[in-house]
């Protein structure tokens, strides 16, 4: 489950979007090759996606997960 591997942070408000939707919002521009500020309406706003991604990056979560995947041979 995504919530088990992402850092816990007490946000000012409860999450309106699932972790899956936030990650999809971060990956969508990479897949489709365009600016991340033009996300489709069914994904979270770009400011929300960036805010969560930035928190995960600063907490080292992304690097830890990538190192774990590399150690398991998941990205060979």
N, C-alpha and C positions, 0 to 999 in steps of 0.2 A: 504494500500500500504506500502511495506517495507520501502521505502525511507522516509515516514512520521514519522516512529518510530525510525529510526537510527540517531545518531548524525551527524550533518553536519560538514565536515572538508574539507578545501581546499587542495586538493592533488596537487602534482606537475604536474600531467597529468590528463586528463579526464579518467574516469573509462572505462576500456576495458571490464569489466565483470558486469553483473547485480547483484544487491543485492541478488537476489534469488540464483544465481550461487555461490556467496560467502558463503551464509549460507549452501547451499547444500554441498559445499566443506568442511565446518566445521563439518557437521553432518555425512558425508559419512563414515569416519573412525569409528565413534561410532556405526553405523549400521552394518558395515561389519567386525569390530574387527581387525583392522590392523593399522600399523603406518600411521600417517597422511601425511607423506612425499611421499607416493606412490599413489597419487590420479590419477584417470583415466585422459586421455588426454582431455576429453570433459569438465572437471572442471578446474577452475583456478589453477595456480601453488600454491604449498603449502606455499611458502613465501608470496604470495599475500593474500591468505586466512588467514594466521596467522597475518599478519600486520593489516588487517581490524578488525579481531576478537579482537586482543590485544587493538586496539583503542577503540572499543565498550566496552570492559571489563573495561578499565581504566576510561572511561567516565561514568561508572555506568549504561549504557544502558541495559545490559543483566539483571542485578539485578532488575532494575525498571520494565522491561517487565515481568519478572517472578513474581514479587510481584503483578503486575496488573492482571496477569492470575490467581494467587492464590486467589486474592480478588474477582474475578468474578466467582470463582468456576470452572475455566477451567481445572484445573489439579487435581480434587478430585479423 
